[in-house]
Amino acid sequence: MRFLLVLLFFVVVLGVLLATQDANLTNEVRLALPFVDADWTGPVLWMIAGWFGAGLLLGYLSALPGRLGASMRARKIEKELGKTSAERTKAVGHLNEADPAPPPRSPRPAATEADEMQRLADEVARRTESVKRDNPPPPPQTV
């Protein structure tokens, strides 16, 4: 989705620049950099395209260290995951060889939802029986 929006933006900018191509190619832009004796003169279309491309390049280069760091961390975690899964398989193999399977448990009847609700209500009643209840005062009698 993001790529499609960026592509659409490029198409719109390119369309606007090419639609006004006569004006963009005949009008010259003079660019004077401060503290340097350099003047650049060129058509508006090429100046806009050049600065836009320079901005894209700077944006990509500024995001590059984060992407490289993330890929290095991902590669390191994948290696650790491979080692961990190999050790786990090895440990499970030894565990199965050393200990026989536990005896099967006797099936106990499954509690119904009503039984569970009753058990919880009994537990709440048991825990709160020692709590002194302070009932609010009765409402005043109006005559």
C-alpha positions, 0 to 999 in steps of 0.5 A: 500500500505504501509503495502504491502511494509513493508510486502514485505521488511520483506519477502525479509530480511527473504529470504536473512537470510534463504538463507544464514542460514548455514553461519548465524548460524555458525558465531558467533557475539560478542557484547560488550556494552560500560560502561557495563561488558556485552558481548553477543555472538550469531549467526548472524541470531539471532542478526540481527533478535533481533536488527530488532525486537528491532527497530520495538518495539522502532518505535512503542513505539515512535509513540504511544503518537501521536496516543493516542493523536489523538484518544483522540482529535477525540473522543472529537470532536465526542462528540462536534459534537453530542452536536452541531447537537442535539442543531441544530436540537432543534433550527431548530425545534423551528425556524419552530414553531415560524416562518411560511414559507416565502412567495414564491418569484415571479419567475424572468426570468433567465439571459442568458450568453450573458445578464450576459456578457453584464452586466459585460462589462457595469459595467467595462465601467462604472467603467473605464470611469473616468480613463485617458488613456495614450496611448503609443507614436506613433512609429518613422517615418522612411524615 
